[in-house]
Amino acid sequence: MIICHTHRFIFIKSRKTAGTSLESALSHHCSGDDVVTPLGDYRVNRDRDGNWVHRAMNADNFEQHDAAAVIRSRVPADVWRTYFKFSIARNPWDRMVSEFFWKHRNDAALRPRKRFYHRLGVPFDELAQQRVIFADFVLRGTRENNDRFYVIDDALCVDYVIRYENLLYGLAEVCDRIGLPVPSLPALKAGLRTAGHHYSEYYDAATRQSVAARHQNDIRLLGYAFEEA
């Protein structure tokens, strides 16, 4: 999360939407009394060359994923009213798959090994095992939506929502509005979904409906829909 007094913007960081990469890139344009929240896990928050690319500052009273209502309550009213506020949204069905692989990144069951009978011609279906674990993740767990980062009282509370699916376009639009050059984005927390399956391949009717029921504002306000591969 960033509150940048230097360039008069507030970036509200949602979950599993490339927010860490964007926050890290924008942090290099902050200084003085600007607020940039620190990152947690040093092992996964480095770029492809192993460099630490994030600059935290002045974040004593804020957390990475503070909700919009929390930020609004902690900044002066004129800051909330006049600064350019933005966040990132992502197709909820795709985001749920991303969150699943992040939460289960150390689960060996998601990386089943070929057995001897696969060498005899029996098809090897890695996805089948992953779908079983994914269904339990969606249906049994408490899976939160991202409403709190850009929705207050069932309406958008930010000036702009970047769409993860058009991240670079949205970033360029934001930078144009706040008067910054478009930065290059480091690839952080990437590479966990290595098989290349489209998100729709992880779903059945029950898991698809469960995600829809929990993400009504993404569907209603931002027009997201389930798409087939």
MOCOR-V105147 format. One record per residue. N is the residue number from 0. RES is the residue in three letters. SS is DSSP state (hx for helix, st for strand, lp for the rest). OMEGA is omega in radians with two decimals (999 if undefined). BURIAL is + if it has 24 or more other C-alpha atoms within 12 Angstrom, else -. Layout:
N/RES/SS/OMEGA/BURIAL, N/RES/SS/OMEGA/BURIAL
This chain:
0/MET/lp/-3.13/+, 1/ILE/st/2.90/+, 2/ILE/st/-3.02/+, 3/CYS/st/3.09/+, 4/HIS/lp/-3.13/+, 5/THR/lp/-3.11/+, 6/HIS/lp/3.00/+, 7/ARG/lp/3.04/+, 8/PHE/st/3.04/+, 9/ILE/st/3.05/+, 10/PHE/st/-3.13/+, 11/ILE/lp/-2.94/+, 12/LYS/lp/3.08/+, 13/SER/lp/-3.04/+, 14/ARG/lp/3.07/+, 15/LYS/lp/-3.13/+, 16/THR/lp/-3.04/+, 17/ALA/lp/-3.13/+, 18/GLY/hx/3.14/+, 19/THR/hx/3.11/+, 20/SER/hx/-3.13/+, 21/LEU/hx/3.12/+, 22/GLU/hx/-3.14/+, 23/SER/hx/-3.14/+, 24/ALA/hx/-3.11/+, 25/LEU/hx/-3.12/+, 26/SER/hx/-3.11/+, 27/HIS/lp/3.06/+, 28/HIS/lp/-3.10/+, 29/CYS/lp/3.14/+, 30/SER/lp/3.05/-, 31/GLY/lp/-3.11/-, 32/ASP/lp/3.12/-, 33/ASP/lp/-3.12/+, 34/VAL/st/3.03/+, 35/VAL/st/-3.07/+, 36/THR/lp/-3.13/+, 37/PRO/lp/3.06/+, 38/LEU/lp/-3.08/+, 39/GLY/lp/-2.95/-, 40/ASP/lp/-3.11/-, 41/TYR/lp/-3.05/-, 42/ARG/lp/-3.05/-, 43/VAL/lp/-3.09/+, 44/ASN/lp/3.07/+, 45/ARG/st/-3.13/+, 46/ASP/lp/-3.06/+, 47/ARG/lp/3.12/-, 48/ASP/lp/3.13/-, 49/GLY/lp/-3.09/-, 50/ASN/lp/3.03/-, 51/TRP/st/-2.94/+, 52/VAL/lp/-3.06/+, 53/HIS/lp/3.12/+, 54/ARG/lp/3.11/+, 55/ALA/lp/3.12/+, 56/MET/st/2.92/+, 57/ASN/lp/-3.01/-, 58/ALA/lp/-3.05/-, 59/ASP/lp/-3.04/-, 60/ASN/lp/-3.08/-, 61/PHE/lp/3.11/+, 62/GLU/lp/-3.13/+, 63/GLN/lp/-3.01/+, 64/HIS/lp/3.03/+, 65/ASP/lp/3.11/+, 66/ALA/lp/3.13/+, 67/ALA/hx/-3.12/+, 68/ALA/hx/3.10/-, 69/VAL/hx/3.13/-, 70/ILE/hx/3.13/+, 71/ARG/hx/-3.11/+, 72/SER/hx/-3.03/-, 73/ARG/hx/3.10/-, 74/VAL/lp/3.07/-, 75/PRO/lp/-3.07/-, 76/ALA/hx/-3.11/-, 77/ASP/hx/3.06/-, 78/VAL/hx/3.13/-, 79/TRP/hx/-3.07/+, 80/ARG/hx/-2.97/-, 81/THR/hx/3.14/-, 82/TYR/lp/3.09/+, 83/PHE/st/-3.05/+, 84/LYS/st/3.13/+, 85/PHE/st/3.10/+, 86/SER/st/-3.13/+, 87/ILE/st/3.03/+, 88/ALA/st/-3.13/+, 89/ARG/lp/3.06/+, 90/ASN/lp/-2.99/+, 91/PRO/hx/3.12/+, 92/TRP/hx/3.07/+, 93/ASP/hx/-3.13/+, 94/ARG/hx/-3.14/+, 95/MET/hx/3.08/+, 96/VAL/hx/3.10/+, 97/SER/hx/3.12/+, 98/GLU/hx/3.11/+, 99/PHE/hx/-3.11/+, 100/PHE/hx/3.08/+, 101/TRP/hx/-3.12/+, 102/LYS/hx/-3.07/-, 103/HIS/lp/-3.05/-, 104/ARG/lp/3.13/-, 105/ASN/lp/-3.09/-, 106/ASP/lp/-3.11/-, 107/ALA/hx/-3.14/-, 108/ALA/hx/3.11/-, 109/LEU/hx/3.13/+, 110/ARG/lp/-3.11/-, 111/PRO/lp/3.14/-, 112/ARG/lp/3.05/-, 113/LYS/lp/3.09/-, 114/ARG/lp/-3.07/-, 115/PHE/hx/-3.09/-, 116/TYR/hx/3.04/-, 117/HIS/hx/3.10/-, 118/ARG/hx/3.12/-, 119/LEU/hx/3.08/-, 120/GLY/lp/3.08/-, 121/VAL/lp/-3.09/-, 122/PRO/lp/3.10/-, 123/PHE/lp/-3.05/-, 124/ASP/lp/3.11/-, 125/GLU/hx/-3.07/+, 126/LEU/hx/-3.10/+, 127/ALA/hx/3.11/-, 128/GLN/hx/3.14/-, 129/GLN/hx/-3.14/+, 130/ARG/hx/3.12/+, 131/VAL/hx/-3.13/-, 132/ILE/hx/3.13/+, 133/PHE/hx/-3.14/+, 134/ALA/hx/3.10/+, 135/ASP/hx/3.12/-, 136/PHE/hx/-3.09/+, 137/VAL/hx/-2.96/+, 138/LEU/hx/-3.05/+, 139/ARG/hx/-3.10/-, 140/GLY/lp/3.04/-, 141/THR/lp/-3.05/-, 142/ARG/lp/-3.09/+, 143/GLU/lp/2.98/+, 144/ASN/lp/-3.12/+, 145/ASN/lp/-3.08/+, 146/ASP/hx/-2.99/+, 147/ARG/hx/-3.12/+, 148/PHE/hx/-3.13/+, 149/TYR/hx/3.11/+, 150/VAL/st/2.98/+, 151/ILE/st/-3.14/-, 152/ASP/lp/3.05/-, 153/ASP/lp/3.09/-, 154/ALA/st/3.08/-, 155/LEU/st/-3.11/+, 156/CYS/lp/3.11/+, 157/VAL/lp/-3.13/+, 158/ASP/lp/-3.10/+, 159/TYR/st/3.05/+, 160/VAL/st/3.02/+, 161/ILE/st/3.05/+, 162/ARG/st/-3.13/+, 163/TYR/hx/-3.09/+, 164/GLU/hx/3.09/-, 165/ASN/hx/-2.96/-, 166/LEU/hx/-3.07/+, 167/LEU/hx/3.08/-, 168/TYR/hx/-3.14/-, 169/GLY/hx/3.10/-, 170/LEU/hx/3.11/+, 171/ALA/hx/3.12/-, 172/GLU/hx/3.12/-, 173/VAL/hx/-3.11/+, 174/CYS/hx/3.08/+, 175/ASP/hx/-3.10/-, 176/ARG/hx/-3.10/-, 177/ILE/hx/3.03/+, 178/GLY/lp/3.11/-, 179/LEU/lp/2.99/-, 180/PRO/lp/-3.13/-, 181/VAL/lp/-3.10/-, 182/PRO/lp/2.97/-, 183/SER/lp/-3.08/-, 184/LEU/lp/3.03/+, 185/PRO/lp/3.10/+, 186/ALA/lp/-3.12/+, 187/LEU/lp/3.13/+, 188/LYS/lp/-3.10/+, 189/ALA/lp/3.01/+, 190/GLY/lp/-3.12/-, 191/LEU/lp/3.09/+, 192/ARG/lp/-2.98/+, 193/THR/lp/-3.03/-, 194/ALA/lp/3.08/-, 195/GLY/lp/3.12/-, 196/HIS/lp/3.01/-, 197/HIS/lp/-3.06/-, 198/TYR/hx/-3.08/+, 199/SER/hx/-3.09/+, 200/GLU/hx/-3.14/+, 201/TYR/hx/-2.97/+, 202/TYR/lp/2.84/+, 203/ASP/lp/-3.05/-, 204/ALA/hx/-3.08/-, 205/ALA/hx/-3.12/-, 206/THR/hx/3.11/+, 207/ARG/hx/-3.12/+, 208/GLN/hx/3.13/-, 209/SER/hx/3.12/+, 210/VAL/hx/3.13/+, 211/ALA/hx/-3.10/+, 212/ALA/hx/-3.10/-, 213/ARG/hx/-3.05/+, 214/HIS/lp/-3.09/+, 215/GLN/hx/-3.13/+, 216/ASN/hx/3.05/+, 217/ASP/hx/3.13/+, 218/ILE/hx/-3.05/-, 219/ARG/hx/-3.03/-, 220/LEU/hx/-3.03/-, 221/LEU/hx/3.02/+, 222/GLY/lp/-3.14/-, 223/TYR/lp/-3.14/+, 224/ALA/lp/3.08/-, 225/PHE/lp/-3.11/+, 226/GLU/lp/3.08/-, 227/GLU/lp/3.13/-, 228/ALA/lp/999/-
